Amino acid sequence: MNEYDGLLAAMPASVVIGAIVGWLGAVPITVGLVAGSLLAGILVAVSLFVVPPGA
């Protein structure tokens, strides 16, 4: 497993963790999903521009 595989695994995991935090935590689930989605978007940008496939 290389760093690109880790990035691919972290993208949906950040959204799921955000949903769990929103569901179980003191913040609304929408806020948790937005935070997780923003993190996933950052990871997409990193995987495309910093560590491109095949690099």
C-alpha positions as CSV (number, residue, x, y, z in Angstrom):
1,M,0.0,0.0,0.0
2,N,1.4,3.4,-1.0
3,E,0.5,6.9,0.1
4,Y,-2.0,7.3,-2.8
5,D,-4.0,4.3,-1.5
6,G,-4.0,6.0,1.9
7,L,-5.4,9.2,0.4
8,L,-8.1,7.2,-1.4
9,A,-9.1,5.5,1.8
10,A,-9.1,8.7,3.8
11,M,-11.5,10.5,1.5
12,P,-14.7,8.6,2.3
13,A,-13.5,8.0,5.9
14,S,-13.4,11.7,6.6
15,V,-17.1,12.1,5.5
16,V,-18.1,9.1,7.6
17,I,-16.3,10.4,10.6
18,G,-17.9,13.8,10.1
19,A,-21.3,12.2,10.0
20,I,-20.6,10.1,13.2
21,V,-19.4,13.2,15.0
22,G,-22.5,15.1,13.9
23,W,-24.8,12.3,14.9
24,L,-23.2,11.6,18.3
25,G,-21.7,14.9,19.1
26,A,-22.9,18.3,20.1
27,V,-22.9,19.7,16.6
28,P,-25.7,19.2,14.0
29,I,-25.1,16.3,11.6
30,T,-25.0,18.8,8.7
31,V,-22.0,20.6,10.2
32,G,-20.3,17.3,10.7
33,L,-20.9,16.3,7.1
34,V,-19.8,19.7,5.8
35,A,-16.5,19.5,7.8
36,G,-15.9,15.9,6.6
37,S,-16.6,16.9,3.0
38,L,-14.3,19.9,3.1
39,L,-11.5,17.6,4.4
40,A,-12.3,15.1,1.6
41,G,-12.1,17.9,-0.9
42,I,-8.7,18.9,0.4
43,L,-7.6,15.3,0.1
44,V,-8.8,15.1,-3.5
45,A,-6.8,18.2,-4.3
46,V,-3.7,16.8,-2.6
47,S,-4.1,13.5,-4.5
48,L,-4.5,15.2,-7.9
49,F,-1.9,18.0,-7.6
50,V,0.6,17.1,-4.9
51,V,0.8,13.3,-5.3
52,P,-0.7,12.6,-8.8
53,P,-1.4,9.0,-9.8
54,G,1.6,7.3,-11.3
55,A,4.0,9.7,-9.6
